[in-house]
């Protein structure tokens, strides 16, 4: 066999190996991304949700807003799902937000009947107007959420936190 024939066979074999490798990678990369998608942050890792115009918030007057966004669960997407609620409070140019979920056992926190602060109707935890726990079985203050104002609208970084524990621990 001549040297040219051996060289041609080596090049052909190299092209087959290279083509096979590229083909395997073309299949493997999407497959791996598909399999690890649920573990990559999911719906509980936090997301910025557009709520209301900052102009609709009265200074010093808490307003409860529903947090609605698309919900991604593993490989499916549901459109416009109510993920939770938050209390917004405008103080000057700043807007603060607290989760409307009680840190004790997850009941919905309401505005206090007296108008000052918040209370949980399930087990009578009471929180002052700054979200600090005053009394009741709640193990901590209301969970503060990050906010920012973009183009005149309040965005809330929605997260869920573990209930019944003294430290603010994100779920998920």
Legacy VTK file of the C-alpha trace (Angstrom):
# vtk DataFile Version 3.0
C-alpha trace
ASCII
DATASET POLYDATA
POINTS 172 float
0.000 0.000 0.000
1.325 3.395 -0.871
1.937 6.208 1.515
-0.743 8.341 -0.207
-3.422 5.660 0.337
-2.514 5.332 4.027
-2.597 9.095 4.433
-6.016 9.295 2.712
-7.431 6.595 4.982
-6.145 8.438 8.077
-7.732 11.673 6.901
-11.027 9.901 6.196
-10.957 8.208 9.593
-10.156 11.564 11.258
-13.084 13.201 9.445
-15.426 10.403 10.571
-14.278 10.722 14.198
-14.588 14.515 14.097
-18.045 14.344 12.483
-19.197 11.781 15.039
-17.950 13.939 17.904
-19.751 17.001 16.582
-22.948 14.975 16.090
-22.779 13.588 19.643
-22.214 17.060 21.080
-25.155 18.393 19.069
-27.387 15.852 20.794
-25.723 15.802 24.234
-25.647 19.541 25.004
-29.431 20.126 24.641
-30.126 16.877 26.494
-27.998 17.943 29.470
-29.607 21.412 29.524
-33.045 19.777 29.486
-32.172 17.491 32.399
-30.670 20.193 34.639
-33.273 22.901 33.880
-35.345 22.283 37.052
-32.294 22.695 39.275
-31.224 26.006 37.733
-32.986 28.521 39.903
-36.626 27.606 39.342
-39.535 29.847 40.317
-38.514 30.288 43.943
-35.077 31.757 43.441
-36.376 35.290 43.088
-37.627 37.303 40.168
-38.463 40.926 39.554
-42.213 41.435 39.178
-43.754 44.686 37.949
-46.511 45.819 40.314
-48.115 49.276 40.387
-47.227 52.788 39.370
-45.284 54.513 42.118
-47.724 57.434 41.768
-50.587 55.256 43.081
-48.811 54.800 46.414
-49.711 57.369 49.050
-46.841 58.403 51.331
-46.845 56.390 54.544
-49.941 54.371 53.528
-49.320 50.619 53.015
-50.879 49.080 49.912
-51.306 45.359 49.325
-50.450 44.232 45.796
-50.885 40.869 44.144
-47.711 39.519 42.520
-48.550 38.018 39.136
-46.042 36.546 36.696
-45.414 33.570 34.482
-44.727 30.456 36.545
-42.061 28.055 35.321
-42.215 24.607 36.837
-39.511 22.313 35.469
-40.374 22.336 31.759
-43.822 23.937 31.692
-44.894 27.579 31.744
-48.195 28.889 33.087
-49.057 32.463 32.112
-50.143 35.164 34.596
-50.186 33.117 37.804
-50.700 34.712 41.213
-47.425 33.868 42.971
-48.120 35.758 46.168
-48.742 39.217 47.580
-46.719 42.002 49.129
-47.283 45.117 51.188
-45.750 48.241 49.607
-44.967 51.393 51.567
-43.758 54.619 49.988
-41.507 56.763 52.159
-40.154 59.695 50.183
-38.547 58.428 46.998
-38.048 54.977 48.492
-40.544 52.106 48.327
-40.292 49.242 50.801
-42.002 45.864 50.387
-42.784 43.031 52.763
-44.121 39.612 51.922
-47.798 39.312 52.866
-47.080 35.772 54.101
-46.695 35.393 57.867
-43.300 33.922 58.833
-45.028 31.752 61.467
-47.166 29.310 59.441
-47.852 31.092 56.153
-51.210 32.773 56.704
-51.882 36.028 54.857
-50.899 39.099 56.861
-53.482 41.897 56.845
-53.401 45.515 57.771
-54.100 45.996 61.465
-57.721 47.017 62.223
-56.304 50.027 64.075
-54.492 51.111 60.891
-51.053 50.968 62.493
-49.003 47.965 61.436
-49.975 44.488 60.315
-51.434 41.414 61.940
-51.818 37.737 61.182
-55.418 36.660 61.782
-54.485 32.986 62.264
-52.437 33.226 65.463
-52.469 36.949 66.361
-48.896 37.846 65.502
-48.613 41.623 65.327
-46.053 43.635 63.348
-45.501 47.388 63.556
-45.656 49.742 60.553
-41.996 48.903 59.784
-42.687 45.167 59.648
-40.986 44.445 62.996
-42.539 41.707 65.118
-44.203 43.169 68.217
-45.861 40.059 69.657
-47.351 36.680 68.819
-45.882 33.371 67.740
-44.133 34.630 64.599
-40.428 33.788 64.987
-39.227 36.887 63.118
-40.179 40.201 61.485
-42.090 40.299 58.218
-39.870 39.243 55.327
-38.512 42.321 53.572
-38.374 42.083 49.769
-36.082 44.061 47.476
-37.699 46.806 45.407
-36.728 49.193 42.672
-38.582 51.772 40.609
-38.204 51.501 36.832
-40.031 53.775 34.407
-42.398 54.871 37.182
-43.393 51.339 38.250
-42.461 49.472 41.419
-40.692 46.172 40.809
-40.555 43.621 43.634
-38.006 40.824 43.808
-40.411 38.042 44.766
-39.074 35.241 46.958
-40.501 32.693 49.334
-38.985 32.113 52.762
-39.019 29.175 55.146
-41.769 29.412 57.750
-41.512 28.775 61.473
-37.777 29.449 61.786
-36.088 32.474 63.396
-33.757 33.223 60.471
-34.952 34.519 57.108
-34.078 31.534 54.875
-35.059 31.466 51.208
-36.915 28.351 50.056
-35.498 26.562 47.042
LINES 1 173
172 0 1 2 3 4 5 6 7 8 9 10 11 12 13 14 15 16 17 18 19 20 21 22 23 24 25 26 27 28 29 30 31 32 33 34 35 36 37 38 39 40 41 42 43 44 45 46 47 48 49 50 51 52 53 54 55 56 57 58 59 60 61 62 63 64 65 66 67 68 69 70 71 72 73 74 75 76 77 78 79 80 81 82 83 84 85 86 87 88 89 90 91 92 93 94 95 96 97 98 99 100 101 102 103 104 105 106 107 108 109 110 111 112 113 114 115 116 117 118 119 120 121 122 123 124 125 126 127 128 129 130 131 132 133 134 135 136 137 138 139 140 141 142 143 144 145 146 147 148 149 150 151 152 153 154 155 156 157 158 159 160 161 162 163 164 165 166 167 168 169 170 171
